[in-house]
Amino acid sequence: LFAPGSKADARQALGLAMDKKIVLFPWNPARPEKRFDFVAEAVRLVRNEHAGVELVPVYNQPHERVAKYMNASDALVLASDYEGSPMAIREAMACNLPIVSVDVGDSRQIIEHTEGCYLCTREPSDLARTLAVALARGRRTDGARLVQQADAAYGARQVLQVYRSVLKSHQRHRRKQCE
């Protein structure tokens, strides 16, 4: 479900404006720890300089619809007070969606090597500045390629490599003992 797709097709399917910069907030704004207030203030500051930016909260939607919103959007913003390993960040990466995030949970490790994804501080002015940079960049990331490397199958292959290496080492050791 979460893969790069046509922005125009996704916007048309969702009834979103084609001429706006869409900032996605894929959490319930009523959850205080997600800091919608912080994101809304930052988007307001961006609008002062760049008209046509729209903040779109999306929650309690089927995964298919969330994936469409990710393809329709220009950036995703994460400003939570605390997180573990936010799935929305991985899903956005899989859609090549630019991400602006505070350093929370494992968001830094997921996005830090992806051009078009940015870390910011918990200051609305810094989030606004960083979001403006992400929106001005005007293109998708290559996050899908990077997130594929971290999927479960990749992890399983890595574990298998370790086991094979240990097995080979053990076999060499046994042969030396027999000699």
N, C-alpha and C positions, 0 to 999 in steps of 0.2 A: 504493500500500500504506500509506504513512504519511499518515494523515488522522485527524481526530477520530472517535472511535467510542464506543460505550457501555461504560462501565467495568464495569457489572454483567455484560453479555454476555461481555466479555473475561475477567473473573475466572472466570465459570462455565466457559468454554471451557478455561481453563488450570488449573482446579481450585484457585484461590486463595481464601483466606478473604475473605468480604465485609465483615467487621467490623474489619479491620486497615488501618493506613496502610502502604502498600507503597512502599518506597524502591528504585528500580531502579538497578542497577550493571551496565550493558550491556557489560562487558569481562571478560576472563578474570582472576580474582583472583590467579592465579599470576604475572601480569606485574607485576613490582615497580614499574615506572614508572607504572602506573595507580593505585597507592596505595590498594588495597583495605584495607590495615591502618589507614590514616588514616580512611577512610570507616566502617569497622566500629567504630572507637573513637568516632567522632562519633555514630553511631546508638546505641551503648551509652549514651552520655551523654544522648541524647534520651529513651531508654527509662526512664532514672532519673526523669524528670519526666512522661513520657507513655507509659504502657503501651500495648501494641498496635501498636508500630511494627516492621515486618519488613523486613530488608535482603534483597533478592533479586538475586543475580548471574545474568546471562544471557549466555551466549556459545556459539559454535559452533552456533547455531540458524539455521534459514532466516529470511529477511527477513519472511515472513508471520507467523511466530511472534513475532519481535522487535516487530513493529508491534502485535500483540495485547498483549504485555507493556507496551508504552508506554501503551496505552489502559487497561490494568488498574491501572497504578501511580498513585501520588499525587505523586511527585517523582522526578526523575533527579538523580544526583549525579556530578559530574566533579571529580576531585581530582588528576589526573595531574601528574607532575613536568614533562613536556613534551608538547606536541601541536603539530600544524600547524593543520589545520582539521578538527576532529572531526566526522565525519558523524553520529554519534549525537546530537549537539546539534541539528543541522538536522532530523533525523528526529523528535526529541522536540518541537521547535518545531512541526513539521507536524501533530503529534498534540495540540497544545495542552497538553502536559505541562509543569508547572512544573519549572524547572531551578535547581539550586544548583551553582555552579561556582567554582573558583579561577580567577584571571586567567591563563589559559594559552592559547597559540595565538590564534585569533581568537574565542574564546568571549565575550569582553567585547563585541566589535562585534556579535555575533549576538544576545545576550540583553539588552543594556543598556537597550533601549527597550521592553521587554516587561514589563508589570505581572505579577507572580507569578514572575518569574525573578530570581535574586539572585547576586551575586558575594560571595565570602568570602575570608578569608585561609587560609593553610595550617596554621592552628592548629585542632586537633580541637574545642576549645571554641567557636571562632567558627563552624566548620562546623556544629556541633550547634545553636548558637543560631539560625543562619540557616536551617537545615533545619527547625527547630521553627516558625519564622515561616512558611515555605512550606507546611508541613503544616497549620498552624492556619488559614491563609487558606481552605483547603477548597474551592477551585474551580479550574477550568482557566484557562489563559491564552488570549490571542488570537494566539498565535505562528504559527498556520497562515496567517493573513492576512499577517503580516510576512514570513514565509519565502517565501511565493509571490512577493513582490516581488523577491526575490533569486534566483529560480530561473534556469535557463539561458535560457529564453524571454524573461524580463524583461531579462536581460543582452544578448541579441541585439537586442531592440527598442531598447535604449539605444544600442548601437553603430550601428544603422541610423539613428537620429535624428542622431547625429554626422555620419555620411556624408551624409545629406540636407542638413544644415546647411552642410557644407563645399561640396557640389555647388551649392547655391543661391548661396552667397557667390561661388563661382568663376564661375557664370553671370552674376551681377550685375557682377562685375569685367570679364568679357569684353564685356558690352554697353557698359560705359562706355568701354572701349578702342575699340570700333567707332564710337562717336559722334563 
